[in-house]
């Protein structure tokens, strides 16, 4: 172990780097938490020396590019420009798998100096408060705590690197990852608030839906896997409620029935696997604002893929209620991302995801060729922010006609654009639940029959597609989502 003049320690392996990061983060967060408790109990302020302990660890790579640049087909875990790269890191133990996946290949393929030390960035005190119970009844206001302890600084938690606003020409150091510790911690707290469960339960394969009926089917699917597939060990429900493998069926059902999921705006359900490749389902509700909100925060976990599995309005006479739409293009009329990702920027369909969804549809439905084509339509999906867009049909018709749109919804374009923007592979498979332009609307009786028939199969297709994509990780994280100036970490 080599200690540099700046107090950083040079490490020789990815595991050693993560171990060092984890130790520094634990020391800093423990010091901050204990100082906070002392202040709440007897108003003892931290000393200047103690205050300097409340800092995020920093990971730094120095690349001199001595000789030929290694050739690799990976889209990530590589450096292209000589110089210094760094990023502050939070919860390195929880992110151990991700950090090893990035650092391991980098250190194997490139001649790098890797160093770990303390940054100059303080950990805001709210990020070491788990439940907030310790603040209740103390008589101390948030404003007072912000004067004594490091507090959140929103100017330090940005998406500048992801949005291409970072000046790489004169950067020293250059960013090592899309998100630094402050941005990650910001989202981790938001995830717990909106989803109702600890962010550590979120799995790397994510389904997003806009109807609670998919949740019911996901829970039943999870129960079946807990009974029949030893790879799955438990299911985590909103409120961090656990249903575990080996429980009696009536005990499982009693736990599920008691969950108060409606307390949370976008409840999440996590099917945990022993190999780390489980599935999370989030009921994001309706609208592009929710879609952007949850994906902003899920992105910091660097998932392998998210898929939108929801309902849409069919725009073509040839479609039938219950048909599927596989989006191969998106017409964004939601407006929510226009300032950071203008609508003239194309959002490409990802071939690996498209193929997986189509193959999964064929397997689950048992249909092939022309029979499958009658049920599964590819085309442009139009995403609105206005649920009653039909009231502007005369004005909207020319644009819809030019786009050749086959379906309309309120989330898919936003989720795909967020995947593109935040470098998370994405896809969309929707189910036609009504045809607003052809007098086939959601009448209660017909809608109920449709839901009973279609939701289970639709969810199974999404799950089967994720299963196929698990075997294609190298191809899934491709160069399609990376720009000229990209940090080494995906």
N, C-alpha and C positions, 0 to 999 in steps of 0.2 A: 504494500500500500504506500503510495507516494502522496505527500501533502504539498500542495503548491503554495506559492507566496500569498495567494489570496485566500488561503484557508480551505480551498477545494481539495477533495481527495480524488486521485486518479484511480479508476477501477479497470480491471482487466477482463471482466465478463459481464454479460447482460444481467445475470443473476446477482452478481455483486453490486451492480448499479442499483437494482431495484431494492435489494436489502438495505443499502445505504440510504436511499430515498425514504424508505418506509421508517427507518430508525429516526431520521431527522424530522419527518412529519409527525411521528408519534411524540417525540420530545417537544416539538413546538406546540402542538395542539393540547398536549397535557399541561404544559406550562401556562398556556392561555386559559384553559379551563379552570385550573387551580387558582390562578390569579383572579379570575372572574368570581369564583366562589368566595374567596377571601373578601373581595369588595362587597359582595352582596351580604355577607354575614357581619362584617365589622367596618366596612368602608375603608379598607386598607388599599391604597393605590399602589400599583406596581412601580418599582423603581425604574430608572432609565436602563439599567442593566437587564432587568427582567423584561422590560418592553422589547429589547432587541432580540429576545428569544422567540417572539411570536411571529416568526417568518416562515414562508413556504420554502421547501427545498427546491433546488434548481438543478436540472440536468443539462450538461453542456457537452457538445461534440466539437472537436476541432479537426478540420479536414484540410490537409495540405495538397492533396491531389498529386502526390509524387508518382510520376510515371503514368502509364496508360489507365484511363478510367475503366473500371470493371464493366463488362457487358452483362446485363441482366434483363430478363423479360418481365420482372416484377414492376408493377406500377407504383409501388411504395417501398419503404425501407431502402432508400437509395439517396445518395447525394450527387448533385450535378455540378455545383459551383464550390470552389475552394472557399474556406472561411470558417467562422464560428457560428454554431447553431445552438440555441438554448430555449428552454421552456421551464416555467415553474410547474410543479406537480403537486396535486392534492390526492389524498387517499391512495398512495402507490400500492399498498397491499391489496386493495380491492381491484385495482387496475393491473395487477401483476401479469396476468395472461396477455393482455394487450401490449404492455410495455416490453415483455419478453419477445413477443411476435415482431415487434418493430426493431428493437435493439439487436436481437440475436443475428438476423441476416445482415444488418448494417455492419456490425463488428466483424462478421465473418468475411464479408466481401470487400470491405474498404479498410484502408489503413487510417485509423482514427485515434485521436486521444479523447477518452471519455472521462469526464470529471463530474463529481457530485458535491454540492455544498449548499449553503444557505443563500437565498436570494435577498434582495432588498425589499421585497414585497411582503407586507404584513398580512397575516390571516385575520380577516374580519371576525369579531367576536361572535356574531350570529351563527357562523358556520361550525362552531364547536358546541353549540347548544342543541342538544338532541330533540327534546320535547318542548322546552320552554317552561316546564314546571318549576325549574329552579328560579325563574324570574318572578313567578307569581307570588304575591304577598310580601315581596322584599321592600316595596316602597320606592324602588328605583325605576326611573323612567328610561325609555330607550334613548332619549336625548342626552340624559346624564351619562349613560354608559358610553355613548358615542364620543363624549368629551374625554373619557378616561382610557378607553380601549380602542384598538383599531376597529374602524367601522367599514361598512360597505362603501365602495367608491365605484359608482356605475361607469365612470369614465375609464376605469381599468378593466371592465368586463365587456368587451366588444367582440364583434365578428369581423373586425377589419381584415384579418388574414383570409378568412373564408370568402369575403366579399371583394377581394382584390384591391383593397384600399391601402394595403401595406406597401411602403416604398422599399422594394428590394434592392434598388440600385445603390443606395447609401446605407443600407441596414448593417449594423454591427452591434450585437450579433443578429443573425437571421433567425426567423422562427423555426423551431424544430417540429411543432405540431400546430394544428388549426386552432386549438383552444388552450389557453393557459389556465392556471389553477383558479384564479378568481372567476373566470367565465364558467368553468366546470362547477365550482361550488355553488355559484348562483343558480345553475340549472338543477343541481342535485336537490336543493331545498325546494325548488318549484315542483319538481317531479313528485316528491312526497306529498306536497300540498294538493296537487291536482289529481293524482292517481290513487291516493289513499294507501300506498304501501311503500316500504323502504326501497330506495333506488337500487340497492344491491340485489334485489330480486329480479330486476329487469333482465330478460334473456336477450341474446344477440339476434334472434329471429323474431320479427315483430309483425303482427297483424293489426291493422287499424280498421275499425268498423264504425258505422254511424247508427246502428240499431242494437238495442239490448237483446233482441232475440238471438243474435249471434253469440252473445255471452252465455245464454242458457245452453246452446249447443256445444260451446267450447268447454263448459264445465262438465257436461256429460261425456265428451270426448276425453277429457282429462281423467275422469273417474275410471273410464274403461282402460286407459293406459296404465294407471296406477295399479289396476288389478292384473293386467295381462303382460305388460312390458317392463322388465326389471331395470331398463335404462332410466325410467322416471321414478323419482323418489317422493315428490310432494307437489302440491298445488297451493300457491299463495293467493289468497283472496283479499279484496280491499279491507283495510284495517289490519293488515299483516296477519290475517287469520290463516292457519295452516290446516290442510287436509293431507294426511300422510299415508304413504303406502303401508298396508297391513291393518289399517283401521277397518272396523266392521262397516258394512254398507249403510246401516241405519245411523251409525254415529257420523259418518261422512255427510249424509243428507241432512242431519240435524244441524251440523255446523254450517253447511251451505245455506240452509233456510234462515239461519240467525244473522247472516251477514247484512249489515246496513250499508250496502253499496251506494245508496242514493245520497249519502252524505258528501260524496265526492263528485266533483264536476266531470272528471274523465276517468272513471274507475278502471283499474288495470288488474289483469289476472295472469298469473305466471305459472307455467308448467315447467318444473325444474328437473333437469336431466343430470345424471352423474358425469357425463362427458362435457358439461358446460354448454351444450348446444340445445337448450330448451327453447320454448316458444312463449312469447308474451302477447296477449290480446288486450288492446286498449279500446274501450268504447268512447270515442272522441266526441260523440254527439254530432250536431248538425252545424255546418258552416265553416268557411275558410279561416276565420279567426281562431277557432279551436284547433283546426288542422295545423296552422302555423305555430301556435302556442306549444302544443305537445311535441312537435318535431324539433323545434328550437332546442328543447331540453333533452329529448331522447338522443339527439345527435352527439352530445358530449360523451355518451357511453360507447360511441363508435360501433353501433350494431352492424351486422353483416348485411342486413336487408330489411326494408319495411315494405309491406304490401297493403294496398287499400282494397278491402273486401266489403263492399257495401251495395246500396241500391241506387238506381238511376232511373231517369225517365227516358224511354226509347223515343227516338225522333223519326224513325222510318216505319212506313206502313207495313213492310215485310217482317218486322219484328213481332214477337209474341211475348206476352207476359211470362216471365220465367226464363227468357233467353239470357245469354251471357254476352257481355261486351268486354273485349280485351283491348285496352287503350293502346294504340300505337302512336298517337299524337295527342297533344293537349292544347285546347284553345282557352286561354286564361282571361276570364272576364270578372275575376274576383277582386282584382285591384290591390290585394293586400301586400304583394311583394314587388309592386311595380317600381318602387324607388331603389331597391337593391338588385333586382333582377328584371330589367325591362321586358315587356312582352314581345319585343322583336328578337329576343334571344331564344333560339330553339331549345326545347326540352326533349332530347332524343329518347326513343324507346331503347331499352337495353336488351340486346339479343338474347343473352343468357336467361334473363328473367322472363322474357316473352315466350321463349321455347319451353321453359319449365312450366309456365302457366298453361300453355296449350297442351303439353304432354299430360299434365295433371288432370286437365279437363277431360281428355280422352280416356284416361285410366278410370277416373271416378264415375263418369257417365256411361262408360262402356261403348261410346259411339266413336266412329271413325269416318274419314272421308266426307262425303256429302251430308251424311247424317249429322256429323259434328258441325259442319259449316252452317246448317240450319239453326243450330242452337247457340253457336259461338261466333259472334260478329266482331271483326277487328275494325278499328276506325278511330276517328277523332272524338274525344270526349270534351265537352264544353263545361267549364266550371264557372258558376255564377256566385255572387255574394247576395243575390236577391232571390229568395225562395219563390216570389210571385213574378218571376220574369215573364210568365205567359201574358201578363197584362201589358207588356211592351212588345208583343209579338210582331206587330207591323214594323216597328223600328229594328228589331233584332233579326228578323227573317233574312235580310240580304247577307248579313255577316255569317249567320249559321249556314246558309246555302253555299257561300263561297268556301267555307271551311269543310264542307262535306261531313259535318258532325253527325254522329249516329246516336249519341246519348248525351244527357245533361245531368250534372249533379252539383254539389256545393263543396266538395273537398278534394277530389282526385287531382286536379290541376295544381292545387296548392301543395299537396303532399309530394307529387312528382317534382315540382319546382324546388321544394325544400331538399329533396334527395339530391338533385343536381347541384344545388347551391352548397350544401353541406357535405357533399361527397359520400352519400349513403345510397347504395343501390336500391332501386325502387321499381314498383310495378303496380298495375291496377287491373283488377277483374271485378266488374260490376254485374249486377243482376237487374234486369228490367222489371220494375215493379209497377209501372204505369206508362201510359202513352198519352201525354197531355195534349198533343196535337191531333189525336185521332179519337177523342171522346172516350178513351179507356183510362179512367181516373181511379183513385184508390177508394172505392166504396167499401164500407166495413166488412161485409160478408166476403166479397171477392178477395180483399186484402188478407183476411185471416186465412183463407184457404191457400192463398199463394205462399204466405209465410210458412205454414206448416210443411208445404211441399218442397220449397226451394232453399230455405236457409241452411238446413243440414248439409245438403249436397254442396252448396256453394262454399261453406266453411271447409268441408273435406277437400275441396279442390285447392284452396289456399294452403292448407296444411301439407297436402301432398306436394305442392310446388316448392315449399320451403324445404321439405325433405330432399327433393331433387337438387336444390341449390346447395345444400350442405356438402355435397360431393364435388362442387365446382368452385370452391373458394378462390383458388388461384385465378380462374377466369373471371369470377364475379367482381373482384376488386381490380378493375381494369383501368387503362389509361383514359377511357372515355370521360371520366369524371374529374380528371386532373388537368390543370392549366399549365402555362409556361412556367410560372413561378409558384412552386408548391413546396411546402415543408416536407422533410424526409418521411415523417410519420403519416400514415393514411388518416 
